Amino acid sequence: MSKRIAVIGIGNTLRRDDGIGIIVLESLLKFYKRQGIDYLNFGVATFDLLHRIRDYDTVLLIDGVRADLPVGELKIFELANLKYYPDNLTTSTHGLNLKDIFELAKKIALKTKIYVALIQINDLSYGEGLSNILKDKQQEITKQISLFIDKIF
């Protein structure tokens, strides 16, 4: 039986930079799609996330965060290591934040290996499209995440 793998974009495309997880997911599908990986757009529906990812062996979540990092900086790590990051790295503008997801995954003994790709965002105002600074970095962020996917999958 082959391993089930998913790459999941999270974000609100109507809150400018908060849509970066979805935009990167779409770029991965267009330029770096790999056979054997499911690409899922969860948008802001993070409450259903744990239920859906339990069907996978390995998952990569892509999301924008406010963490006092330079805009566009990418941090990728295993969700199990979330406890080593400051609380502000887990903030979210939608549904459950990553800290909540981690706590729930522990409580239900989720066996899925979860990685997170967090991207520092800038503009959370209402509107569509990324801020110029994040738009300029989006292609490089997508490439870095693609290289990570190559490495872990």
C-alpha positions as CSV (number, residue, x, y, z in Angstrom):
1,M,0.0,0.0,0.0
2,S,1.5,3.4,-1.0
3,K,1.7,6.3,1.3
4,R,-1.0,8.9,1.0
5,I,0.5,12.4,0.9
6,A,-1.3,15.9,0.8
7,V,-0.2,19.5,0.4
8,I,-2.8,21.8,1.9
9,G,-3.2,25.5,1.4
10,I,-4.9,27.5,4.2
11,G,-5.9,31.1,4.1
12,N,-8.5,33.8,3.3
13,T,-8.0,35.2,-0.2
14,L,-10.3,38.1,0.7
15,R,-7.9,39.3,3.4
16,R,-4.9,40.2,1.1
17,D,-1.7,38.5,2.3
18,D,-3.7,36.0,4.4
19,G,-4.4,34.2,1.1
20,I,-0.7,33.4,0.5
21,G,-1.2,29.7,1.5
22,I,-3.8,29.3,-1.2
23,I,-1.8,31.3,-3.8
24,V,1.3,29.2,-3.2
25,L,-0.8,26.0,-3.4
26,E,-2.1,27.1,-6.8
27,S,1.4,27.9,-8.0
28,L,2.6,24.5,-6.9
29,L,-0.2,22.9,-8.9
30,K,0.7,25.0,-12.0
31,F,4.5,24.7,-11.9
32,Y,5.5,21.9,-9.6
33,K,2.7,19.4,-9.4
34,R,3.9,15.8,-8.6
35,Q,2.1,12.6,-9.2
36,G,1.0,10.8,-6.0
37,I,0.3,14.0,-4.0
38,D,-3.1,15.4,-3.3
39,Y,-3.3,19.2,-3.4
40,L,-6.1,20.5,-1.3
41,N,-7.5,24.1,-0.8
42,F,-8.9,24.4,2.7
43,G,-9.3,28.1,2.6
44,V,-10.6,29.1,6.0
45,A,-12.2,25.7,6.8
46,T,-9.6,24.6,9.3
47,F,-12.2,23.0,11.6
48,D,-12.6,20.2,9.1
49,L,-8.8,19.9,8.7
50,L,-8.0,17.3,11.3
51,H,-10.9,15.1,10.1
52,R,-9.6,15.1,6.5
53,I,-5.8,14.8,7.2
54,R,-6.2,11.6,9.3
55,D,-6.6,9.9,5.9
56,Y,-3.0,10.8,5.0
57,D,0.4,9.5,6.1
58,T,2.1,12.8,5.6
59,V,0.8,16.3,5.1
60,L,2.3,19.7,4.4
61,L,0.2,22.7,5.5
62,I,0.9,26.1,3.9
63,D,-0.3,29.2,5.8
64,G,0.4,32.9,6.3
65,V,1.2,34.1,9.8
66,R,2.1,37.2,11.8
67,A,5.2,36.4,13.7
68,D,7.4,39.5,13.8
69,L,9.6,38.1,11.0
70,P,10.6,39.9,7.8
71,V,7.7,39.9,5.3
72,G,7.9,36.9,3.1
73,E,10.1,34.9,5.4
74,L,9.4,31.2,5.2
75,K,9.7,28.8,8.1
76,I,9.1,25.1,7.6
77,F,9.1,22.6,10.4
78,E,7.3,19.5,11.7
79,L,4.1,20.4,13.6
80,A,5.3,18.1,16.5
81,N,8.1,20.7,17.1
82,L,5.6,23.6,17.4
83,K,6.2,23.7,21.1
84,Y,9.7,25.1,20.4
85,Y,8.3,28.2,18.6
86,P,6.9,31.3,20.3
87,D,3.1,31.6,20.6
88,N,3.0,34.5,18.1
89,L,4.2,32.1,15.4
90,T,0.9,30.3,15.6
91,T,-1.5,33.2,15.1
92,S,-4.2,32.8,12.5
93,T,-7.0,34.9,11.0
94,H,-9.2,31.9,10.3
95,G,-10.7,29.0,12.3
96,L,-8.1,27.0,14.3
97,N,-4.6,28.2,14.6
98,L,-1.7,25.8,14.3
99,K,-1.3,25.6,18.1
100,D,-4.9,24.5,18.3
101,I,-4.4,22.0,15.5
102,F,-1.3,20.6,17.3
103,E,-3.2,20.2,20.6
104,L,-6.1,18.5,19.0
105,A,-3.9,16.2,17.0
106,K,-2.2,15.1,20.2
107,K,-5.6,14.5,22.0
108,I,-7.0,12.3,19.2
109,A,-3.6,10.5,18.7
110,L,-3.4,11.5,15.1
111,K,-0.8,9.4,13.3
112,T,-0.3,11.7,10.3
113,K,3.1,13.3,10.1
114,I,2.4,17.0,9.7
115,Y,4.8,19.6,8.4
116,V,3.9,23.3,8.3
117,A,5.2,26.0,5.9
118,L,4.6,29.4,7.6
119,I,5.0,32.6,5.6
120,Q,5.2,36.0,7.3
121,I,2.5,38.2,6.0
122,N,2.1,42.0,6.0
123,D,-1.4,43.2,4.9
124,L,-4.6,41.7,6.4
125,S,-6.9,44.4,5.1
126,Y,-10.0,43.4,3.2
127,G,-9.3,43.0,-0.5
128,E,-8.0,40.6,-3.0
129,G,-4.3,40.1,-4.1
130,L,-1.1,40.1,-2.2
131,S,0.7,43.2,-1.0
132,N,3.5,44.2,-3.4
133,I,6.3,43.1,-1.0
134,L,4.8,39.6,-0.6
135,K,3.8,39.4,-4.3
136,D,7.5,40.0,-5.2
137,K,8.6,37.1,-3.0
138,Q,5.8,34.6,-3.9
139,Q,7.6,32.9,-6.7
140,E,10.7,32.3,-4.5
141,I,8.6,31.1,-1.6
142,T,6.8,28.6,-4.0
143,K,10.2,27.3,-5.2
144,Q,11.5,26.8,-1.7
145,I,8.4,24.9,-0.7
146,S,8.7,22.8,-3.9
147,L,12.3,21.9,-2.9
148,F,11.1,20.9,0.6
149,I,8.4,18.7,-1.0
150,D,11.2,17.0,-3.0
151,K,13.2,16.4,0.1
152,I,10.5,15.0,2.3
153,F,8.3,13.1,-0.2
